[in-house]
């Protein structure tokens, strides 16, 4: 059975997102190309999923991971600011910082989501997706559909990034708590970067070993440290 959709008010987006997961990666790739193109003449990259059938994810360009690393750093930087405020007011910690973002109580990445180049990247990919999935559709009709549905298309990408943040939380929160560090210390010290993407497990990150000041650790834990204790945790 299908859900109800309002259709008798002009301007309401009534269409489900046309994006497949691979198309979200294409948006990231296209956004990277647009953002780095100072001349404004570089063409957008091809879709990762050029045809309607699924493709192997080993076809995802390395540039997508590069762009996701930038998103990761920006996400953690803004979350670290939220965490710092919570800790100062004794209102919560890293877990609550992530929760406030995931529930929409706090908004992050405003500079990115208000970036015209991101909107252009979403529109560019959506146009190709409409043409890919509807062989009989003309480019003119596809362009109009993008214009009509741009609001829901952007929301779909925001939903993808929220899922990304949720998976990032799963891998960052335990490390912050186990090591008794702040999110900023994790961001700058462990420098998480995308390691892999799989249909089954989603995103995984590589974390550098964290080198801590042992004196600072002793002050935090109020315990004695032996001479041969490792600096890596």
N, C-alpha and C positions, 0 to 999 in steps of 0.2 A: 504494500500500500504506500502511496505517496503522501508527503506532507503537504499541508496547506500553504499556498503562497499567494500573497496579495497581488492582484493584477489590475485593479481598477483605479490605481493612482499613478499618474504620469511621473516618470523619473525614478521609480523604485526599481532596484536591481532584483530581478526575480529568477535569475539563472544561477544554477550551481556553478562553482568554480570549474573551469575547463582544465585546470592544471593537474598533471600527474606529478609525482614526487620528483622525477627527473627534470620537470619543467622548472621547479623551484631552484634546482642547481643551475639551470640555464639562466634564470634571472640573476643569480649571484655572479655567474660568469659574465653576462652582458653588462651588469652594473660595474664590474671591475673594468671592463674595456671602456665603457663610456666615461667613467671617472678618471681614468688615466689618459684619455685621449685629449691632449691639449689643442690639437688642430681642429677637432670636431669633424673630421673626415673619415675616421676609421669605421668600417662596417661592423655591424653587430655579428657575433659568432653564430654559427648554426646551432639549431636545437640539439641537445644531447639525444633526445628521443625524437628522431626525425620522422618516424612512422608510428602508426597506432600501436603496433606490437611492442611489448616490453623489450628493453635492451639490458645487456649486462652492465652492472655498475662499474666494472673495470674500465668502461669507456668514459667515465667522468674525467674531464681534464684536470690536471694538477692545479691549474689556476683557480678552480673552485675552492680547493682546500686553502689556497693562499688567501682568498677573500674571506673564507669562514674564519681564518685565524684573526683577521682584522675585526670581524664581528665579535669573536670571542673576547678579544682584548677590550673592545669598547663596552661590551656587556659587563665584564668583570670590573672595569674601571668605575662605571656608574653604580653597580651594585656595592662596590667597596665604599663609596660615599654614603650610600643608604645604611650599610652596616655600621659605619663609623658613627653616624648619628644615633642609631639605635643603642650602640654600646655606651655612648656618652650619657644618654638619658636612662640607661639601664632598662630599656624597653624591649630588648630582644638581641638576637645575634645574627649570624650568617643565614641560618635557616629562615628566620623571619624576613630577612632582606629579600631572599629569593621568593618567598611566599607573597610578599607585598607586590612584587613585580608580576608574578604569575596570575594573581587574582585581579590585576588591573588597578590595585590601590595606588601604586606608583608607576609612572610612565618613564620609560627609558628609550634611548636611541632616537630621540626626537629629531636630532640633526640629520640622521640618516633617512628617517621616514618622511621628512619634509624636503628631502633633496630631490630636485626636479629630475636629476639623472636616474634616480631609482624609479621614479614614476615612469620615466621614458623606457627604462629597461623592462619594467613589468608590462607596459603596453606593447613593446616590441615583441616580447616573447608570447604574449597573449594573441597577438595578430597571427603569428606563425602557428600557434596551437589551434586556433579556430580553422585555419586553412588546412592544417594537417588532419584534423578530425572530421572536417566537413568538405570532402573533395568537390562537391558541387557549388560550394560557396564562392562568390566572387570576392576579390580583395576589397572592393568598395563596401560590400555588406559587412565583411570582417572588421574593417576600420570603424564602421558605425557601431558595431557590437562592442568593440573595445571602448569606445567613447561612452556608450550607455552604461557599461558594466565596470568602469574603471574603479569605482568605489569598492565593489565586492572583490575585484581582482587584487587590490592593495590589501584588503582585509585578509584575503586568503594567504598572501605572503606573510602578513603579520602573524597569522596563526601558525605558519610553518616556523617562524622565528621563535614563537612562544614554546613550541615543542622542542626546539633546539635548546632554549634556555632551561627547560625542565630536565633534559638529559644532561646538560652541563651541571646542573645542581646536584644530580645523582653522583657525579664524579668529583665535584669540588667540595661539597659540604662535609663528607667524611674526612677528607684530607685536612681541611681547616680545623675540624674538631679534634681529630686524633693528634695533630701536631701542635694544637693550641696556638695557632697563628691567626692573623687576620686575612681577609680576602685579598687585601692589597699586597700582603706579603706573599700570598700564593700567586697572585698575578705577576708580580715583578720577579719573584724568586724561582717559581716553578715553570713559568712561561708556557702554559698549556697550548698545544697546537693539535690540530686534527691529525689523528693517526690512521683512522679508517672509517668507512661508512658501509653498513651492511643492511640489507632488507630485514634481517632477523633482529639484530641488536641495535640498530640505529647508529649513533655517532660514538666514536671513542677518541680520546685525547691522549697525547703523549705529555707527560709532566717531567720536567727536569728534576734532578735531585736538588733538594733545598739545603743550602749551606746556611746554618744559623750561627749567630754569635752565642757561644756557650755561656758567656757571662750573663747574657740576657735570658737564656734558658734557665739558668740557675735562679735568677731573680723571680722568674715566673713560677717555677715549680717549687722553689725554696728547698731544693734537695742538693746534695753533694754530688759532683760529677767526677768520676774516676779519670785518671790521666789518659787512659786508653779509650775513652768513649768516642764513638764515631761522630764526626760533624755532619754526616749525611743522614737524613731521615726521610 
